[in-house]
Amino acid sequence: MIIKERINKIKKPLSKVPLIITMHAFWACLILFLLSFAIGANLFYKYSILAQKSESESLEQTVLFKEKTYQQVLEIWQERDERFQQADLKEYPNPFSGVVSFPEE
């Protein structure tokens, strides 16, 4: 019983909130606009201005170029390119023709 009374005490003022908002629509819109503007300004500051500051701090560190890893990646790319070029020269039989001819290797 006590819980139901507390819920009813909370429900009564909350049920009047939509009525109050509609009676003061201009002020409600103004408050929502200012709230969204403040959130947008906060996000802009966080992801634009602070990001630029942290980027300039991280540029001070030296970047090491790993030549061995670069050569390994370059070899893999060259192998793939060679396989791609070989596949371009290969002739495939027409699957829609009546007679299937197999290429001699």
N, C-alpha and C positions, 0 to 999 in steps of 0.2 A: 504494500500500500504506500509506503514511504517513497519507493522508487517511482511509482506512477504519479504521485503528487509532484515530485521534483521534475519529472519529464513534462508534466502539464505546465509547470512554472516556466520551463525553458521554451515550450512550444508557443505560448501566448505572445511573448515579445517577438519571437522569430517569425510568426505568421504576419506580423504587422510590417516587417521589413520590405516586402515587395510593394505594399501600399505606400510607404514612405518614399521609396525610390521613384515610383511613378508620379507622386505628387511633386517631387523636386527633381524632375528629369534633367534639367539643365545642369544642376549642381552634380548630379550623379555622373553625367557624361563628362563634365569637366574633371571630376576626381578620377574617373577611369582613364581619361586622356593623359592627365599628369602622371598617373601611376605607370601607364605603358611607356610614356616618355622617359621616366626615371629608370625603368628596367632597361630600355633600349640604350640609354646613355651609359648605364653601368656595363652592359655587354660590350658596347663599343670601346669603352675604356679598357676593359679586361682583355679583349682579344685584338685590339689594334695598338693602343698606346703601350700597354705593358709588354706586348709581344715584341714591339720594336726595341724596347729597352733591353729585354733579355736577349734578343738577337745580337745586339751590339756587344753584349758581354761575352756571348759564346764565340764571336769571331776572333777574340783575342787568343784563343787556343790554336795551337798549330795543328794542321791537318797532315797526317802521314799517308803517303801514297804507297800502297803495297804492290810492288812491281811483280812479284811472283804470282799473286792472286790475279792481277790484271792479265798476265800472260796466259794463265790457265783459262780464264774466261774467253780470251781472244782465240785460243786454240779450239775451244768448244764451238764458238761461233763460226770459225772457218770450216770445221768439220760439218756443221749443219748446212753451211752454204754449199759445200761440195756435194753433199747428198741431194740438196735441192736442185742443183744444176744437173746432176745425173738423172734425176727423175724427170726433168724437162726433156731430155733426149730419148727417153724410153718410149717405145710405141706400144700401145695397148690394143688388144683385139676389140672389134666392135661387138658388143653383146647383143645387138639387135639384128645382126645379119644371120642368115640361115646356116652358113658354113663358118665354122670356127677354125681359124688358122693359128697355129702356134708359132711364134717367132723362134728361129733357130739361134742358139747361142753358141 
